[in-house]
Amino acid sequence: MSTRTVRLRDALATPHVLPTFSAALIGRAAYALVLLPLLYAVSDATGSIAQAGLAVALYGAGASLLAPARAWLIDQHGARPVLGVLVLLFGGAVAVLAITSLADGPSALLMVLSVAAGAVAPPIGPTMRVAWGALVPKGDLLRKGLSFDAVVEELLYLVGPAAAGLALVVIVPGLALFVPAALVVVGGLLFVATPTVGAMGGRLRDETAERRRSLLAEPRFVAVLLPALVAGSVSGSLSVALPVILTDHGGAAAAGVALGLFAGGSAVGGLVYGAVKVPGSPARQLIALALGLLTLSSLIVVVTGAVAVSVVVAAAGVFFSPVMVVAYIAAHAAGGEHRQNAATTWVNTSHNVGGSIGSALAGVLIATAGTPLAVAVMATVALLLLAVSGVLTRRH
C-alpha cells in the first residue's frame, strides 16, 4: 500500500457534495434513533415486552425484505418522486405509531403500523451512495467518499441508540418517536430537493434487456453480494457468541464493550481504507477483506479473557467497513447505468440477511454444539461462500 494523494476534503469540496450529504445525514439519523423508542413505546402501550419485540421485528422485516422493491421503483420512476412519497409515508407512519402508543392503542394496530413503517422506509442511505457515484469521479475520489460515508454510518449507529436512551430518561417513549419522524421528513425532503437527486430520473422508455433482467441472475453481481452476506453473518453471529463467551469474564457489560469496539474498529477501518492505495481489483479486494474479517473474528474461541477477546474483535472490525465499501463500489459497476439503486440496495439487503441468518444460526449451534464448534461450522460455511464468489469472479 502507498499513501494516497487524494484527501477527504477533496471529495467533500466537490460541488453539491456537502449539501447533499448533510441533508441525507439528517434523514438517515432517524433510523439510528427509532428502534429503542419503538420498543419501549409498544411495551408501555401493551404491557408486554414480547409484543414490543414483535413490533421491532416486524418493522425490521418490512424495512429489509422490501428494500429491493423500493429501489426498483426509484430506478424505474426516478428518485425524487418515489423518495419524496416514501419520506412522507414513513414520517407519517412513525408519527401515527407515536400517537397510537400514547393512547394505549390495541396491539394489533401497533403491529400493523410497525410493519407499515418498515415497508415504506425511504432508502436514503443507498440513494446517497448512488449520489456519490454521480457527484465525484470514479476511482480514488469515489472510494474516499464511500469510505467516509461508511464511517459516518457506523458512528450514527454508535451514537444514535445512546442518544435515544438518554432521551427516554426525560421524555416518554411515545413522544420520543416524534424525533425520528421529524428528522426523516426534514432531512429526507431536503435531500429530495437537491439537484443530485433530481437528476436521478426514471427511464421507463428505455426498456433494454439489461434493465429487465434481474441483477440476481448475473453471476458477477452475485459474486459481489456473497462477501457482503459473509460480513453480515459475522456481525450477527458475534452479537450472539460474545455474550456467551464472556459470561464468566464480565458478562453483559464486557460483551457490550466488545461489540462497541467492533463498531469502533469498523469505523477506523473505513478511514484507513479511504486513506491508502489498495492494490488489486474490487472483486479480489472483497474476498481478501472478507477473509481477514472471518479469520480474525473466528479467533474469539481461541483467546481467553475480556481484554483479549475485545482486542481480537476490534481487529476484526477493521475489515468490516472496507468490505461494505468495496461491495458498494463493485455494485456501482455491476449495476450499470440503469440499476444503481437496486444494486446498492441489494448489497444492504445481503448484509441484513446475513446478519439475521448469522445470529439465528449461531444461537442454534451454540445451544446444541457449543461455541467453538458453532464458530467452526459457521466459518466453514462462510469460506465456501467466499470460494463460490471467487469462482464466479474468475469465470465472469
C-alpha beads as a LAMMPS data file, in Angstrom:
LAMMPS data file: protein, C-alpha beads

396 atoms
395 bonds

1 atom types
1 bond types

-500.0 500.0 xlo xhi
-500.0 500.0 ylo yhi
-500.0 500.0 zlo zhi

Masses

1 110.0

Atoms # bond

1 1 1 0.000 0.000 0.000
2 1 1 1.142 3.501 -0.707
3 1 1 -0.171 6.739 0.712
4 1 1 -2.869 8.312 -1.397
5 1 1 -2.677 11.867 -2.676
6 1 1 -6.455 12.325 -2.790
7 1 1 -7.741 13.698 0.507
8 1 1 -11.145 13.552 2.104
9 1 1 -11.573 17.308 1.780
10 1 1 -11.088 16.945 -1.983
11 1 1 -14.176 14.748 -2.118
12 1 1 -16.150 16.983 0.247
13 1 1 -15.148 20.088 -1.729
14 1 1 -16.690 18.689 -4.915
15 1 1 -19.713 20.811 -5.930
16 1 1 -23.030 19.751 -4.341
17 1 1 -21.427 17.081 -2.124
18 1 1 -21.752 18.821 1.247
19 1 1 -25.404 19.950 0.949
20 1 1 -26.443 16.590 -0.487
21 1 1 -24.590 14.549 2.119
22 1 1 -25.695 16.796 5.008
23 1 1 -29.359 16.518 4.063
24 1 1 -29.058 12.747 3.714
25 1 1 -27.308 12.558 7.080
26 1 1 -30.224 14.256 8.844
27 1 1 -32.674 11.805 7.305
28 1 1 -30.504 8.760 7.985
29 1 1 -30.159 9.718 11.645
30 1 1 -33.822 8.784 12.073
31 1 1 -33.036 5.093 11.574
32 1 1 -30.478 5.085 14.385
33 1 1 -32.994 6.701 16.742
34 1 1 -36.233 4.846 16.020
35 1 1 -35.706 1.303 17.363
36 1 1 -35.285 1.939 21.093
37 1 1 -38.264 4.340 21.410
38 1 1 -40.345 1.933 19.304
39 1 1 -39.510 -0.959 21.631
40 1 1 -40.397 0.960 24.800
41 1 1 -43.422 2.724 23.289
42 1 1 -45.069 -0.575 22.320
43 1 1 -44.044 -2.138 25.637
44 1 1 -45.663 0.725 27.577
45 1 1 -48.826 0.626 25.473
46 1 1 -49.322 -3.157 25.612
47 1 1 -47.600 -4.038 28.872
48 1 1 -45.749 -6.821 27.032
49 1 1 -42.069 -6.925 26.107
50 1 1 -42.886 -9.835 23.776
51 1 1 -45.289 -7.610 21.823
52 1 1 -42.662 -4.890 21.762
53 1 1 -40.063 -7.298 20.377
54 1 1 -42.517 -8.458 17.729
55 1 1 -43.166 -4.849 16.705
56 1 1 -39.436 -4.214 16.256
57 1 1 -39.074 -7.466 14.309
58 1 1 -41.979 -6.569 12.017
59 1 1 -40.518 -3.116 11.428
60 1 1 -37.134 -4.646 10.564
61 1 1 -38.670 -7.260 8.283
62 1 1 -40.606 -4.642 6.336
63 1 1 -37.552 -2.419 6.025
64 1 1 -35.207 -5.198 4.884
65 1 1 -37.326 -7.526 2.780
66 1 1 -39.000 -4.801 0.730
67 1 1 -35.829 -2.739 0.209
68 1 1 -35.133 -4.170 -3.286
69 1 1 -38.710 -3.359 -4.353
70 1 1 -38.349 0.261 -3.198
71 1 1 -35.018 0.539 -5.028
72 1 1 -36.609 -0.881 -8.194
73 1 1 -39.309 1.800 -8.018
74 1 1 -36.636 4.502 -7.774
75 1 1 -34.738 3.111 -10.764
76 1 1 -37.969 2.904 -12.768
77 1 1 -39.673 6.173 -11.853
78 1 1 -36.868 8.410 -10.592
79 1 1 -35.512 9.152 -7.127
80 1 1 -37.290 12.456 -6.458
81 1 1 -40.956 11.387 -6.763
82 1 1 -40.557 7.930 -5.197
83 1 1 -38.248 9.004 -2.376
84 1 1 -40.408 12.048 -1.631
85 1 1 -43.527 9.896 -1.219
86 1 1 -41.684 7.323 0.907
87 1 1 -40.260 10.033 3.179
88 1 1 -43.730 11.438 3.878
89 1 1 -45.278 7.995 4.333
90 1 1 -42.557 6.865 6.727
91 1 1 -42.662 10.057 8.784
92 1 1 -46.438 9.811 8.934
93 1 1 -46.403 6.126 9.910
94 1 1 -43.939 6.731 12.762
95 1 1 -45.957 9.750 13.966
96 1 1 -49.176 7.692 13.949
97 1 1 -47.307 4.956 15.831
98 1 1 -46.329 7.547 18.431
99 1 1 -49.904 8.794 18.807
100 1 1 -51.318 5.262 18.986
101 1 1 -48.817 4.215 21.645
102 1 1 -49.528 7.318 23.727
103 1 1 -53.226 6.485 23.544
104 1 1 -52.540 2.852 24.586
105 1 1 -53.953 1.660 21.274
106 1 1 -54.610 -2.011 20.528
107 1 1 -51.584 -4.214 19.994
108 1 1 -52.843 -5.394 16.589
109 1 1 -52.894 -1.816 15.322
110 1 1 -49.403 -1.186 16.703
111 1 1 -48.129 -4.299 14.865
112 1 1 -49.740 -3.188 11.607
113 1 1 -48.258 0.309 11.936
114 1 1 -44.813 -1.132 12.725
115 1 1 -44.682 -3.302 9.624
116 1 1 -46.162 -0.457 7.552
117 1 1 -43.432 1.930 8.730
118 1 1 -40.757 -0.586 7.781
119 1 1 -42.382 -1.248 4.409
120 1 1 -42.156 2.434 3.385
121 1 1 -38.745 3.196 4.932
122 1 1 -37.084 5.509 2.364
123 1 1 -33.699 4.199 1.148
124 1 1 -31.835 7.434 1.878
125 1 1 -28.533 5.671 2.591
126 1 1 -28.447 3.585 -0.616
127 1 1 -29.573 6.603 -2.657
128 1 1 -26.794 8.698 -1.127
129 1 1 -24.283 6.027 -2.109
130 1 1 -25.595 6.234 -5.676
131 1 1 -25.287 10.025 -5.394
132 1 1 -21.605 9.687 -4.518
133 1 1 -21.095 7.948 -7.856
134 1 1 -22.786 10.832 -9.651
135 1 1 -21.098 13.632 -7.688
136 1 1 -17.448 12.577 -7.709
137 1 1 -15.318 10.969 -10.416
138 1 1 -14.906 7.205 -10.319
139 1 1 -11.716 5.912 -8.742
140 1 1 -9.918 7.475 -5.793
141 1 1 -12.469 10.190 -5.027
142 1 1 -15.376 7.748 -5.132
143 1 1 -13.591 5.353 -2.799
144 1 1 -12.775 8.216 -0.461
145 1 1 -16.401 9.383 -0.431
146 1 1 -17.859 5.917 0.119
147 1 1 -15.336 5.202 2.889
148 1 1 -16.336 8.415 4.657
149 1 1 -19.994 7.519 4.160
150 1 1 -19.464 4.093 5.761
151 1 1 -17.622 5.579 8.736
152 1 1 -20.335 8.164 9.356
153 1 1 -22.997 5.438 9.200
154 1 1 -21.076 3.382 11.775
155 1 1 -20.895 6.425 14.042
156 1 1 -24.631 7.069 13.624
157 1 1 -25.406 3.584 14.918
158 1 1 -22.941 4.040 17.769
159 1 1 -24.271 7.422 18.897
160 1 1 -27.942 7.028 17.929
161 1 1 -29.020 4.326 20.421
162 1 1 -27.125 6.077 23.221
163 1 1 -28.827 9.390 22.395
164 1 1 -32.205 7.652 22.248
165 1 1 -31.549 6.066 25.635
166 1 1 -30.715 9.435 27.165
167 1 1 -33.847 10.976 25.629
168 1 1 -36.000 8.252 27.188
169 1 1 -34.794 9.341 30.620
170 1 1 -36.576 12.691 30.272
171 1 1 -39.477 12.024 27.845
172 1 1 -41.897 9.140 27.383
173 1 1 -41.170 6.720 24.506
174 1 1 -44.233 7.772 22.515
175 1 1 -43.066 11.374 22.423
176 1 1 -39.513 10.265 21.592
177 1 1 -40.827 8.644 18.409
178 1 1 -41.693 12.083 17.045
179 1 1 -37.959 12.883 16.861
180 1 1 -37.091 10.320 14.127
181 1 1 -40.380 11.143 12.395
182 1 1 -39.373 14.808 12.188
183 1 1 -35.759 14.058 11.223
184 1 1 -36.683 11.815 8.308
185 1 1 -39.192 14.327 6.945
186 1 1 -36.881 17.341 7.254
187 1 1 -33.698 15.627 6.108
188 1 1 -35.438 13.465 3.533
189 1 1 -37.228 16.350 1.837
190 1 1 -34.044 18.454 1.819
191 1 1 -32.240 15.504 0.244
192 1 1 -35.002 15.025 -2.330
193 1 1 -34.801 18.720 -3.221
194 1 1 -31.089 18.574 -4.130
195 1 1 -30.128 18.735 -7.822
196 1 1 -28.294 15.427 -7.497
197 1 1 -31.412 13.514 -6.507
198 1 1 -33.429 15.416 -9.082
199 1 1 -31.065 14.180 -11.784
200 1 1 -31.767 10.545 -10.871
201 1 1 -34.660 10.246 -13.272
202 1 1 -36.516 7.095 -14.237
203 1 1 -36.046 5.567 -17.651
204 1 1 -39.341 3.828 -18.367
205 1 1 -38.933 4.418 -22.088
206 1 1 -35.542 2.759 -22.181
207 1 1 -36.625 -0.819 -21.533
208 1 1 -33.422 -2.566 -22.560
209 1 1 -32.813 -6.252 -21.922
210 1 1 -30.317 -5.246 -19.214
211 1 1 -32.974 -3.302 -17.305
212 1 1 -35.499 -6.136 -17.491
213 1 1 -33.062 -8.806 -16.274
214 1 1 -32.726 -9.289 -12.537
215 1 1 -29.359 -8.464 -11.037
216 1 1 -29.539 -11.739 -9.122
217 1 1 -29.413 -13.578 -12.468
218 1 1 -25.952 -12.136 -13.143
219 1 1 -23.106 -14.237 -11.666
220 1 1 -20.768 -11.238 -11.495
221 1 1 -23.222 -9.408 -9.259
222 1 1 -23.862 -12.458 -7.065
223 1 1 -20.088 -12.633 -6.556
224 1 1 -20.285 -9.113 -5.075
225 1 1 -23.170 -9.984 -2.749
226 1 1 -21.627 -13.106 -1.185
227 1 1 -18.822 -11.294 0.718
228 1 1 -21.394 -8.765 1.979
229 1 1 -23.527 -11.713 3.117
230 1 1 -20.493 -13.152 4.943
231 1 1 -19.757 -9.784 6.585
232 1 1 -23.353 -9.593 7.828
233 1 1 -23.239 -13.147 9.153
234 1 1 -20.047 -12.387 11.089
235 1 1 -21.630 -9.309 12.650
236 1 1 -24.823 -11.199 13.524
237 1 1 -23.035 -14.209 14.992
238 1 1 -20.781 -12.015 17.140
239 1 1 -23.819 -10.406 18.768
240 1 1 -24.861 -13.879 19.970
241 1 1 -21.472 -15.527 20.589
242 1 1 -19.800 -12.748 22.561
243 1 1 -22.268 -12.713 25.485
244 1 1 -21.815 -16.495 25.791
245 1 1 -18.029 -16.402 25.576
246 1 1 -17.765 -13.566 28.083
247 1 1 -20.277 -14.966 30.596
248 1 1 -17.526 -15.591 33.156
249 1 1 -15.381 -12.619 32.076
250 1 1 -17.537 -9.571 32.722
251 1 1 -20.875 -10.759 31.366
252 1 1 -23.178 -8.394 29.530
253 1 1 -21.037 -5.323 30.247
254 1 1 -17.945 -6.919 28.709
255 1 1 -19.943 -8.138 25.719
256 1 1 -21.307 -4.631 25.188
257 1 1 -17.817 -3.169 25.274
258 1 1 -16.556 -5.785 22.811
259 1 1 -19.400 -5.124 20.377
260 1 1 -18.761 -1.402 20.692
261 1 1 -15.092 -1.989 19.897
262 1 1 -16.099 -3.998 16.828
263 1 1 -18.063 -0.982 15.579
264 1 1 -15.193 1.327 16.513
265 1 1 -12.721 -0.877 14.674
266 1 1 -15.021 -0.819 11.664
267 1 1 -15.018 2.996 11.685
268 1 1 -11.217 3.040 11.888
269 1 1 -11.011 0.501 9.073
270 1 1 -13.176 2.670 6.862
271 1 1 -10.953 5.685 7.480
272 1 1 -7.783 3.680 6.815
273 1 1 -9.180 2.148 3.654
274 1 1 -10.076 5.589 2.367
275 1 1 -6.608 6.947 3.189
276 1 1 -4.429 4.359 1.449
277 1 1 -4.000 2.943 -2.038
278 1 1 -5.080 -0.706 -2.039
279 1 1 -3.815 -2.899 -4.895
280 1 1 -5.996 -5.342 -6.794
281 1 1 -9.406 -5.257 -8.411
282 1 1 -12.509 -4.638 -6.268
283 1 1 -13.524 -8.301 -6.675
284 1 1 -10.201 -9.550 -5.294
285 1 1 -10.193 -6.929 -2.553
286 1 1 -13.662 -8.053 -1.490
287 1 1 -12.604 -11.661 -0.990
288 1 1 -9.331 -10.733 0.739
289 1 1 -11.013 -8.306 3.131
290 1 1 -13.828 -10.754 3.912
291 1 1 -11.234 -13.445 4.624
292 1 1 -9.474 -11.105 7.041
293 1 1 -12.766 -10.349 8.808
294 1 1 -13.691 -14.022 9.004
295 1 1 -10.271 -15.197 10.210
296 1 1 -9.888 -12.641 12.986
297 1 1 -13.471 -12.952 14.208
298 1 1 -13.061 -16.733 14.455
299 1 1 -10.207 -16.264 16.944
300 1 1 -12.711 -15.358 19.679
301 1 1 -12.869 -19.062 20.595
302 1 1 -9.081 -19.337 20.855
303 1 1 -8.216 -16.401 23.113
304 1 1 -9.283 -16.091 26.758
305 1 1 -10.443 -13.154 28.842
306 1 1 -12.391 -9.986 28.147
307 1 1 -9.349 -7.944 27.128
308 1 1 -8.009 -10.499 24.636
309 1 1 -11.459 -11.093 23.118
310 1 1 -12.056 -7.352 22.819
311 1 1 -8.723 -6.850 21.053
312 1 1 -9.489 -9.629 18.571
313 1 1 -12.987 -8.295 17.926
314 1 1 -11.706 -4.737 17.419
315 1 1 -9.092 -6.024 14.963
316 1 1 -11.767 -7.966 13.066
317 1 1 -13.926 -4.846 12.926
318 1 1 -11.186 -3.044 10.985
319 1 1 -12.094 -5.221 7.986
320 1 1 -15.875 -4.784 8.210
321 1 1 -16.391 -1.290 6.741
322 1 1 -13.884 -1.868 3.910
323 1 1 -15.805 -4.994 2.859
324 1 1 -19.001 -2.965 2.595
325 1 1 -17.276 -0.019 0.868
326 1 1 -15.735 -2.252 -1.814
327 1 1 -19.060 -4.053 -2.240
328 1 1 -20.751 -0.713 -2.942
329 1 1 -18.012 0.242 -5.416
330 1 1 -18.344 -3.107 -7.203
331 1 1 -22.138 -2.755 -7.182
332 1 1 -21.832 0.615 -8.920
333 1 1 -20.018 -1.122 -11.764
334 1 1 -22.162 -4.263 -11.837
335 1 1 -25.450 -2.372 -11.733
336 1 1 -24.756 -0.472 -14.914
337 1 1 -26.319 2.870 -15.715
338 1 1 -29.953 1.977 -15.085
339 1 1 -29.906 -0.133 -11.892
340 1 1 -27.750 1.819 -9.464
341 1 1 -30.266 1.995 -6.627
342 1 1 -31.182 -1.663 -6.978
343 1 1 -27.509 -2.671 -6.973
344 1 1 -26.519 -0.766 -3.833
345 1 1 -29.731 -1.807 -2.062
346 1 1 -29.046 -5.481 -2.772
347 1 1 -25.683 -5.062 -1.028
348 1 1 -27.514 -3.663 2.010
349 1 1 -30.061 -6.460 1.866
350 1 1 -27.348 -9.125 1.628
351 1 1 -25.678 -7.710 4.729
352 1 1 -29.004 -7.633 6.613
353 1 1 -29.965 -11.157 5.560
354 1 1 -26.507 -12.382 6.538
355 1 1 -26.885 -10.727 9.934
356 1 1 -30.255 -12.371 10.555
357 1 1 -29.057 -15.799 9.433
358 1 1 -25.810 -15.433 11.378
359 1 1 -27.471 -14.569 14.674
360 1 1 -30.146 -17.269 14.303
361 1 1 -27.688 -19.981 13.258
362 1 1 -25.206 -19.001 15.959
363 1 1 -27.906 -19.280 18.619
364 1 1 -28.969 -22.758 17.483
365 1 1 -25.424 -24.111 17.046
366 1 1 -24.130 -22.693 20.332
367 1 1 -27.077 -24.194 22.211
368 1 1 -26.662 -27.634 20.612
369 1 1 -22.927 -27.998 19.960
370 1 1 -21.095 -25.351 21.996
371 1 1 -19.404 -22.132 20.942
372 1 1 -16.121 -23.493 19.462
373 1 1 -17.883 -25.937 17.152
374 1 1 -20.519 -23.341 16.265
375 1 1 -17.857 -20.837 15.200
376 1 1 -16.016 -23.545 13.235
377 1 1 -19.155 -24.575 11.346
378 1 1 -20.122 -21.013 10.525
379 1 1 -16.573 -20.161 9.421
380 1 1 -16.558 -23.199 7.120
381 1 1 -19.840 -22.178 5.503
382 1 1 -18.559 -18.624 5.093
383 1 1 -15.348 -19.905 3.465
384 1 1 -17.408 -21.910 0.981
385 1 1 -19.424 -18.804 0.103
386 1 1 -16.230 -16.826 -0.473
387 1 1 -14.867 -19.667 -2.617
388 1 1 -18.041 -19.528 -4.745
389 1 1 -17.596 -15.756 -5.028
390 1 1 -14.028 -16.287 -6.225
391 1 1 -15.115 -18.825 -8.842
392 1 1 -17.884 -16.579 -10.149
393 1 1 -15.463 -13.654 -10.325
394 1 1 -12.889 -15.604 -12.341
395 1 1 -15.473 -17.000 -14.757
396 1 1 -17.109 -13.611 -15.357

Bonds

1 1 1 2
2 1 2 3
3 1 3 4
4 1 4 5
5 1 5 6
6 1 6 7
7 1 7 8
8 1 8 9
9 1 9 10
10 1 10 11
11 1 11 12
12 1 12 13
13 1 13 14
14 1 14 15
15 1 15 16
16 1 16 17
17 1 17 18
18 1 18 19
19 1 19 20
20 1 20 21
21 1 21 22
22 1 22 23
23 1 23 24
24 1 24 25
25 1 25 26
26 1 26 27
27 1 27 28
28 1 28 29
29 1 29 30
30 1 30 31
31 1 31 32
32 1 32 33
33 1 33 34
34 1 34 35
35 1 35 36
36 1 36 37
37 1 37 38
38 1 38 39
39 1 39 40
40 1 40 41
41 1 41 42
42 1 42 43
43 1 43 44
44 1 44 45
45 1 45 46
46 1 46 47
47 1 47 48
48 1 48 49
49 1 49 50
50 1 50 51
51 1 51 52
52 1 52 53
53 1 53 54
54 1 54 55
55 1 55 56
56 1 56 57
57 1 57 58
58 1 58 59
59 1 59 60
60 1 60 61
61 1 61 62
62 1 62 63
63 1 63 64
64 1 64 65
65 1 65 66
66 1 66 67
67 1 67 68
68 1 68 69
69 1 69 70
70 1 70 71
71 1 71 72
72 1 72 73
73 1 73 74
74 1 74 75
75 1 75 76
76 1 76 77
77 1 77 78
78 1 78 79
79 1 79 80
80 1 80 81
81 1 81 82
82 1 82 83
83 1 83 84
84 1 84 85
85 1 85 86
86 1 86 87
87 1 87 88
88 1 88 89
89 1 89 90
90 1 90 91
91 1 91 92
92 1 92 93
93 1 93 94
94 1 94 95
95 1 95 96
96 1 96 97
97 1 97 98
98 1 98 99
99 1 99 100
100 1 100 101
101 1 101 102
102 1 102 103
103 1 103 104
104 1 104 105
105 1 105 106
106 1 106 107
107 1 107 108
108 1 108 109
109 1 109 110
110 1 110 111
111 1 111 112
112 1 112 113
113 1 113 114
114 1 114 115
115 1 115 116
116 1 116 117
117 1 117 118
118 1 118 119
119 1 119 120
120 1 120 121
121 1 121 122
122 1 122 123
123 1 123 124
124 1 124 125
125 1 125 126
126 1 126 127
127 1 127 128
128 1 128 129
129 1 129 130
130 1 130 131
131 1 131 132
132 1 132 133
133 1 133 134
134 1 134 135
135 1 135 136
136 1 136 137
137 1 137 138
138 1 138 139
139 1 139 140
140 1 140 141
141 1 141 142
142 1 142 143
143 1 143 144
144 1 144 145
145 1 145 146
146 1 146 147
147 1 147 148
148 1 148 149
149 1 149 150
150 1 150 151
151 1 151 152
152 1 152 153
153 1 153 154
154 1 154 155
155 1 155 156
156 1 156 157
157 1 157 158
158 1 158 159
159 1 159 160
160 1 160 161
161 1 161 162
162 1 162 163
163 1 163 164
164 1 164 165
165 1 165 166
166 1 166 167
167 1 167 168
168 1 168 169
169 1 169 170
170 1 170 171
171 1 171 172
172 1 172 173
173 1 173 174
174 1 174 175
175 1 175 176
176 1 176 177
177 1 177 178
178 1 178 179
179 1 179 180
180 1 180 181
181 1 181 182
182 1 182 183
183 1 183 184
184 1 184 185
185 1 185 186
186 1 186 187
187 1 187 188
188 1 188 189
189 1 189 190
190 1 190 191
191 1 191 192
192 1 192 193
193 1 193 194
194 1 194 195
195 1 195 196
196 1 196 197
197 1 197 198
198 1 198 199
199 1 199 200
200 1 200 201
201 1 201 202
202 1 202 203
203 1 203 204
204 1 204 205
205 1 205 206
206 1 206 207
207 1 207 208
208 1 208 209
209 1 209 210
210 1 210 211
211 1 211 212
212 1 212 213
213 1 213 214
214 1 214 215
215 1 215 216
216 1 216 217
217 1 217 218
218 1 218 219
219 1 219 220
220 1 220 221
221 1 221 222
222 1 222 223
223 1 223 224
224 1 224 225
225 1 225 226
226 1 226 227
227 1 227 228
228 1 228 229
229 1 229 230
230 1 230 231
231 1 231 232
232 1 232 233
233 1 233 234
234 1 234 235
235 1 235 236
236 1 236 237
237 1 237 238
238 1 238 239
239 1 239 240
240 1 240 241
241 1 241 242
242 1 242 243
243 1 243 244
244 1 244 245
245 1 245 246
246 1 246 247
247 1 247 248
248 1 248 249
249 1 249 250
250 1 250 251
251 1 251 252
252 1 252 253
253 1 253 254
254 1 254 255
255 1 255 256
256 1 256 257
257 1 257 258
258 1 258 259
259 1 259 260
260 1 260 261
261 1 261 262
262 1 262 263
263 1 263 264
264 1 264 265
265 1 265 266
266 1 266 267
267 1 267 268
268 1 268 269
269 1 269 270
270 1 270 271
271 1 271 272
272 1 272 273
273 1 273 274
274 1 274 275
275 1 275 276
276 1 276 277
277 1 277 278
278 1 278 279
279 1 279 280
280 1 280 281
281 1 281 282
282 1 282 283
283 1 283 284
284 1 284 285
285 1 285 286
286 1 286 287
287 1 287 288
288 1 288 289
289 1 289 290
290 1 290 291
291 1 291 292
292 1 292 293
293 1 293 294
294 1 294 295
295 1 295 296
296 1 296 297
297 1 297 298
298 1 298 299
299 1 299 300
300 1 300 301
301 1 301 302
302 1 302 303
303 1 303 304
304 1 304 305
305 1 305 306
306 1 306 307
307 1 307 308
308 1 308 309
309 1 309 310
310 1 310 311
311 1 311 312
312 1 312 313
313 1 313 314
314 1 314 315
315 1 315 316
316 1 316 317
317 1 317 318
318 1 318 319
319 1 319 320
320 1 320 321
321 1 321 322
322 1 322 323
323 1 323 324
324 1 324 325
325 1 325 326
326 1 326 327
327 1 327 328
328 1 328 329
329 1 329 330
330 1 330 331
331 1 331 332
332 1 332 333
333 1 333 334
334 1 334 335
335 1 335 336
336 1 336 337
337 1 337 338
338 1 338 339
339 1 339 340
340 1 340 341
341 1 341 342
342 1 342 343
343 1 343 344
344 1 344 345
345 1 345 346
346 1 346 347
347 1 347 348
348 1 348 349
349 1 349 350
350 1 350 351
351 1 351 352
352 1 352 353
353 1 353 354
354 1 354 355
355 1 355 356
356 1 356 357
357 1 357 358
358 1 358 359
359 1 359 360
360 1 360 361
361 1 361 362
362 1 362 363
363 1 363 364
364 1 364 365
365 1 365 366
366 1 366 367
367 1 367 368
368 1 368 369
369 1 369 370
370 1 370 371
371 1 371 372
372 1 372 373
373 1 373 374
374 1 374 375
375 1 375 376
376 1 376 377
377 1 377 378
378 1 378 379
379 1 379 380
380 1 380 381
381 1 381 382
382 1 382 383
383 1 383 384
384 1 384 385
385 1 385 386
386 1 386 387
387 1 387 388
388 1 388 389
389 1 389 390
390 1 390 391
391 1 391 392
392 1 392 393
393 1 393 394
394 1 394 395
395 1 395 396
